[in-house]
Amino acid sequence: MQAAKLTVFGIVQGVGFRYMTKQVADELGVVGFVKNRVDGSVYIEAQAEPLTLYKFISQIKAGPSPAGHVDHVSVTEMKPKDYQDFRVEFY
């Protein structure tokens, strides 16, 4: 397993971005969570096999929400955690 922290900047709040991110994660079998941040960005912790995680990150960079727009994604590797599923969290 491989894990990463992502911070997504752009038009990513109020456009269904978190729920579309969950849909992508569920389709790929990625576990972790997504939540909005008060600065207008979206924060994601994601964990999966390396190729699956790469696909997930690529789809996030492309912008899973048609109403949103991703300007930049900061990706940092992290130690895997004991996630059971992928969930949408609130602040």
Secondary structure, 3 states (H helix, E strand, C coil): CEEEEEEEEEECCCCCHHHHHHHHHHHHCCEEEEEECCCCCEEEEEEECHHHHHHHHHHHHHCCCCCCEEEEEEEEEECCCCCCCEEEECC
